[in-house]
């Protein structure tokens, strides 16, 4: 009888997980109002300089096509932005110095981050920066991202940030 109940419970749990939610085509939860860059023409980036230039320009949708090593944390207050990565592509920080650690520091509103692996140098006690920081950001959806070996931390949401959904991410 216990086996039957266990199998029935397991079947119910597996069948109640929605594939639509896992592969959501639009934000949900608190960040459901994030539209990101909408359906703007994507800009493909494969280097740190291309990534920085895309963030400074009027690009609204950025797709990371190669692993990119970040030499110094990139900060932007740009909103209406979508940043995605092709499968397995990473943003990498190898620096174990306080001033050069971290990968992205975002202050904008209406941001979507999907399918990005953030990879740091590992914990190191020098009061470094997080791999990803949202500071005062509003309407943000972070989906299917991996956070690995951040120096200070992996992901920080602070400074009156509001309406943030973090879905299907691994830490």
N, C-alpha and C positions, 0 to 999 in steps of 0.2 A: 504494500500500500504506500509506503514512504517513497519507493522508487517512482510510482505512478504520479504522486503529488509533485515530486521533484521534477520529473520530466514535463508534467503539465505546466508547472511554474516557469520552467526554463523556456518552454515553447511560447508561453504568454509574454514573457519579457522580450524575447527575440522578435516576436511578431508585432509588439507594440512600438519598437524603435522604427521610426519612419524613415525610409530611404529618401523621401522628399526633404525632410529636415536635414539629413546628413549631407545631401547634395543640393542644398538650398540655392536657388538662383537669385534670391533677394535677401537682404538682411532681415533678421527677426529679433525678438527680445527688445531690450532697452534701446539698442542701436537701430531699430527697424526703420528709422527715418533717414538713415545714411544712404545717399544716392551715389556717393563717390563722384567719379568723373563722368558718370552716365555712359552713353554709348559713343563717346568721342573716339576718334581714330587713335589707336594705341601707338605709343612710342616704344620701340624695342631698345633695351640697353644691355651692354655686355661688359662695361668697365665702370670704375668709380667716377671718372670724369664725365662719361655719358650720363650716368645716374644723377650726378650733381647738376649738370646742365639741364636735364629734363625737369628736375625739381624747381629750377630757377625760371624756366620758360613757362609758356602758357599751356604746356602739356597737362592734360587732366587724367590720362590713363597711361601708366608706365608698366611695361612688362619686362621682367628680368630674365634674360635668355642664357646667361652664363653665371658661374659663381663669381661674386665680386668681393674683393677684399677692401674693406673700408679703412683708410689710414687715420681718420679722425672723425668723431661723431658728426653726423650730418643733421643740421637743425633747419626746420622750416615751419612757417606759420601758414603755409598754403592750404587752402581748403578745397572742397569739390575735387577730390583726388582719389584715384584708385591706383594702388600698387599691387601687382601680382607677380608671381614667379612661375616659370615653367617647372614641371615636376622635378624635384630633387635639387633645384638651384638654391644657392645660399648667399646670404649677406654675411660676411665673415669679418670679425675684428680679432687681430692677433696681438694687439698692444696690451701690455700689462702696466701702462703708465696711467696715472690719474687723468691727465688732460687729453689723452688720445684714445681712451677706452670708449665703449659704447658704439652703437650703430646708428639709430634714428631717434631724434627728439622732435616730436610733432606737437604743434600748438593749434592747428587749424580745426575747422569744423567740416562735417560731411566728408568723412574719410573711410575708405574701405581698404583693408590689407588682407590679401588672401594668398595661401599656398607658399608662404615664404619661410625658409629656415634661417633663423638668426643664430649664428654660431660665434661664441666668444672664446677667450683664451683660458677660461677657468677662473675660479674664485682666487682672488689675490688681494690681500689686505692693504690697500692704498687709497681707500675711499673713492674708487673709480665710479664709472657711470653704468647704467643699465643698458642692456641690448636694445630695448625699445622703451621709450618714455612718452606717455601722453600727458601733457601739461596744459590744463585748461581747455582740452579738446572737447568738442561736442558732436553728438551724432556720429559715432564711430563703430564700425563692425570689423573685428579682427577674427578671421575664420581660417581654419586649417593651417595654422602656423606652428612651427616647432621652435622652441627656445632652448638652446643648449649652452651650458658653461658660461653664463654671464659673469663678468668680473665682480660687480657690486650686486647685481641681481639680473634676472632675466627680463622682467617686464614690470614697469611701474606706471600706475595711473594716479595722477595727483593734480593739485592746483585747481579745484573746482571743476574738474572734468565731469561731464554728465552725459547720460544716454549712451552708454558704451555696452556693446555685446562682444564677448569673447567666446567663440563657439568652436568646438572640435579642435582645440589646440592641445599641444603636448609640451610639457615642461620637464 
